[in-house]
Amino acid sequence: MLVDTHCHIHESDYPLDIDVTLKHARDAEVTKVICVGTSVNSSSRSVKFAAKHSEAYGVIGVHPHDSKEGYKPIAKLIGSSKLVAIGEIGLDYHYNHSPHDVQAEALQWQINLAITSNLPIIFHVREAFDDFWAIFDNFKNIRGVMHSFTDSQVNLEAGLRRGLLAGINGISTFTRDEAQKAIFASIPLDRLLLETDAPLLSPAPHRGKTNEPAFIRNIAEHQAEVRDISLNELATVTTSNAIKLFGL
């Protein structure tokens, strides 16, 4: 059994047929999919999608790119059926679609929402870890995951010290960056989560195709080979990690 801990198949522009997509997932033994919000509207779609599909779970949050468009209305979605986390939230200084101060305000407000709601957090941080840790360390009792982690060994270890897990996706199967490969392989198995980020970042051998939760199996197979363990062991531990963090 495998879990896709981060995808966006609930979005209205997801290009594949949903029933077929979920069947592909079941055929690949991916039995649970976590649909992650990126805006107020996306978050609303996430919880509605989760209520409709037995395999799906909802996550509500406003991505740093969208934080200038507003984020507080997501509070109305707390208590939704099968809501398992707040996310994806954080800081992104690569594109700067929202001003840094607005990103920081949105991040702090949503961390507070997660803590008061007793929910874990899916963090999106890109080229902003120094400011992120400064905000993170103002809070206590944060549970969560560094989504699509591709940063440095230093920031991986900083996150692990703070109790966070690390999520890896298709990048781990096709990167040619030796430092990245080493970072992925160094994540302790009991702190590792697998994710697709579908529809983006399809893993090898599916490059160029629309990503889907079934492709978690390819990521798992690759990591099992890199770590010289069985697919069953890799799947068992990462699934247990997901169940524990998100209360699946």
C-alpha positions in Angstrom: 0.0 0.0 0.0 1.3 3.5 -0.9 0.1 7.0 -0.3 0.4 10.1 -2.5 0.8 12.7 0.2 0.7 15.7 -2.2 -1.3 16.1 -5.4 -3.6 18.6 -7.1 -5.9 16.3 -9.0 -8.9 18.0 -7.5 -8.3 21.2 -9.5 -10.8 22.1 -12.3 -8.0 22.1 -14.9 -6.6 18.7 -14.1 -6.4 17.3 -17.6 -7.1 13.6 -16.9 -10.4 11.8 -16.3 -10.7 11.5 -12.5 -12.3 8.1 -12.4 -9.6 6.7 -14.6 -6.9 8.4 -12.6 -8.2 6.9 -9.4 -8.4 3.5 -11.0 -4.8 3.7 -12.1 -3.9 4.6 -8.5 -5.7 1.6 -7.1 -4.1 -0.7 -9.7 -0.7 0.6 -8.6 -1.6 0.0 -4.9 -1.8 3.7 -4.2 -4.8 3.6 -1.9 -4.8 7.1 -0.5 -4.3 10.5 -2.1 -4.0 13.8 -0.4 -5.3 16.8 -2.4 -3.6 20.0 -1.4 -5.1 23.5 -1.7 -3.2 26.5 -3.1 -5.8 29.2 -2.8 -9.2 29.8 -1.1 -11.1 28.4 -4.1 -8.6 25.5 -4.5 -9.0 24.6 -0.9 -12.8 24.6 -1.2 -12.5 22.2 -4.2 -10.1 20.0 -2.2 -12.5 19.3 0.7 -15.4 18.8 -1.7 -13.4 16.4 -3.8 -12.4 14.5 -0.6 -16.0 14.2 0.4 -16.9 12.7 -2.9 -14.0 10.2 -3.4 -13.2 7.5 -0.8 -9.5 7.5 -1.6 -9.1 11.3 -1.2 -8.3 13.5 1.7 -8.4 17.3 1.8 -5.9 20.0 2.7 -6.7 23.7 2.9 -4.2 26.5 2.6 -3.0 29.4 0.5 0.3 29.1 -1.4 2.7 32.0 -0.9 2.2 32.9 -4.6 -1.5 33.5 -4.0 -1.2 35.1 -0.5 -1.8 38.6 -1.9 -5.3 37.4 -3.0 -6.4 36.7 0.6 -6.3 33.6 2.9 -8.5 34.1 5.9 -11.6 32.7 4.3 -10.1 29.2 4.5 -10.9 29.2 8.2 -14.5 28.6 7.2 -13.4 25.2 5.9 -12.1 24.0 9.3 -14.2 21.0 10.3 -14.8 19.8 6.8 -15.1 16.0 6.3 -11.7 14.3 5.8 -9.7 17.5 6.3 -6.2 16.3 7.3 -3.8 19.3 7.1 -3.2 23.0 6.4 -1.1 23.6 3.3 0.5 24.3 1.1 1.8 27.3 2.9 5.2 29.0 3.2 7.5 31.4 1.5 8.6 31.5 -2.1 11.2 34.1 -3.2 11.9 32.5 -6.6 9.1 34.2 -8.4 7.9 36.8 -5.9 4.3 36.7 -7.1 3.3 38.1 -3.7 5.3 40.6 -1.6 7.6 39.1 1.0 5.8 40.8 3.9 2.4 39.5 2.7 3.8 36.0 2.3 5.1 36.2 5.9 1.8 37.5 7.3 -0.1 34.7 5.5 2.3 32.1 6.7 2.1 33.2 10.4 -1.7 33.4 10.3 -2.0 29.9 8.7 0.4 28.4 11.2 -1.7 29.7 14.0 -4.8 28.2 12.3 -3.1 24.8 12.1 -2.0 24.9 15.7 -5.4 25.9 17.1 -7.1 23.3 14.9 -4.6 20.6 15.9 -3.7 19.9 12.2 -0.3 19.2 10.7 1.2 21.6 8.0 2.5 21.1 4.5 5.2 23.7 4.0 6.3 25.1 0.6 9.6 26.9 0.9 11.7 28.0 -2.0 14.9 30.2 -1.7 13.6 31.5 1.6 14.7 29.2 4.4 16.4 31.8 6.5 13.3 33.9 6.8 11.2 30.7 7.1 13.1 29.4 10.1 12.9 32.8 11.8 9.1 32.6 11.6 8.8 28.9 12.3 10.8 29.2 15.5 8.3 31.7 17.0 5.8 28.8 17.3 5.6 25.6 19.3 4.0 22.2 18.6 4.2 22.4 14.8 3.8 19.1 13.0 4.5 18.9 9.4 6.4 18.2 6.2 8.8 20.1 3.9 7.0 19.5 0.6 9.0 18.8 -2.5 12.3 19.2 -0.6 15.2 19.9 -3.0 17.2 22.4 -0.9 20.4 21.9 1.0 21.7 19.3 3.5 21.9 22.1 6.0 18.2 23.0 5.7 17.2 19.3 5.6 19.0 18.8 8.9 17.4 22.0 10.3 14.0 20.6 9.5 14.7 17.2 10.9 15.9 18.8 14.1 12.6 20.6 14.4 10.6 17.4 14.0 9.6 17.9 10.3 9.4 15.2 7.7 10.6 15.6 4.1 8.5 14.9 1.0 10.2 13.9 -2.2 8.6 13.5 -5.7 9.5 12.7 -9.3 12.6 15.0 -9.2 14.3 12.2 -7.1 14.0 9.9 -10.1 15.5 12.1 -12.8 17.8 14.7 -11.2 21.4 14.7 -12.4 22.6 16.8 -9.4 24.7 14.5 -7.3 24.2 16.7 -4.2 20.5 16.4 -4.6 20.8 12.6 -5.0 22.8 12.5 -1.8 20.3 14.6 0.1 17.3 12.4 -1.0 19.2 9.3 0.0 20.1 10.8 3.4 16.5 11.4 4.6 15.9 9.0 7.4 13.3 6.4 6.3 11.1 7.2 9.2 10.9 10.8 8.2 10.3 10.3 4.5 7.0 10.9 2.6 6.3 10.3 -1.1 4.4 12.7 -3.2 3.7 13.3 -6.9 2.7 17.0 -7.0 0.5 15.9 -9.9 -0.1 17.1 -12.6 3.5 18.4 -12.6 6.9 16.7 -12.1 6.2 13.2 -13.6 8.9 10.7 -12.5 11.0 8.6 -14.8 10.0 6.8 -16.9 6.9 9.0 -17.4 8.6 12.3 -18.2 6.5 14.4 -20.6 3.2 12.9 -19.4 0.7 14.4 -17.1 1.6 13.3 -13.6 -0.9 11.2 -11.6 -1.0 9.5 -8.2 -0.3 6.0 -9.7 3.3 7.2 -10.4 4.0 7.2 -6.7 4.9 3.6 -7.3 7.8 4.6 -9.6 9.1 7.0 -7.0 8.9 4.3 -4.3 10.7 1.7 -6.5 13.5 4.2 -7.3 14.0 5.0 -3.6 13.9 1.4 -2.6 16.7 0.7 -5.2 18.8 3.7 -4.0 18.5 2.6 -0.4 19.0 -1.1 -1.2 15.8 -2.2 0.5 12.7 -3.9 -0.7 9.8 -2.0 -2.2 7.6 -3.6 0.5 9.8 -2.1 3.3 9.9 1.3 1.6 6.1 1.3 1.1 5.4 0.1 4.6 7.4 2.7 6.4 6.4 5.7 4.2 2.8 4.7 4.4 3.1 4.5 8.2 4.7 7.9 8.2 1.8 9.4 6.2 -0.8 7.7 8.4 0.8 9.0 11.6 1.3 12.6 10.4 -2.1 13.1 8.7 -4.2 10.8 10.8 -5.4 8.8 7.8 
